[in-house]
Amino acid sequence: MPDRFDVVQAFTDLDEGTITPRTYLELHAHMIRDGSAWSVPGRFGSTAAGLIEGGYITSAGEITQKGRDAVIDAEEGQDAEKAREEALAKSQEAQEDTAQEQRELWEARDDLRGGPFGIVPPEVGDEIE
């Protein structure tokens, strides 16, 4: 059965910095299986060797249980980080909205105090002359 892994897309994702932990591991497993990990220039050979030594991929290019578990942990970590980032962004938006509302209220109060002709109305309890 031919290996249907999309190497071109994996390299594109790697180059663009959007590669997922799963695709990263699958890319190196594929390169170990077809032998290109050892002939492609760059860091692929040393990374593949490190993944084999670390027990994430076998020397035959099969992803181990440890590799699958690492991918799941990494993806869950990314999901948690993404959720934190989204919550922080919403919190910052809410703070900005509140600050804008506060500024608008202060401006409205200042407009009311000055009145249409710049006359400051007396405060309650002030004597009128």
C-alpha angles and dihedrals in degrees: 000000000000120000105253096191111135101235095174092055091045091053090046091052091046091050092047093046093241099108115132122226089249094053091044091056092042091051093055092043089052092049091050091050095051095037096239092117087074097045106037112097117244135038099324096099095050092043091049090049090050092050090051093047090046091054096243095115130021122236086254090060099255119140109239128218088258088055093049091048091049090052092050091048092047093048092048089049091051091049091050092047091048090050090050091049092049092048091049092049091050090048091051091048090051091050091049091048091050092048090049091049089050091052091049091050092050091048091049091049091049090049091051093049092052093045122200093299099037091259114143111222116228119261118244109279095024116129115242116220 
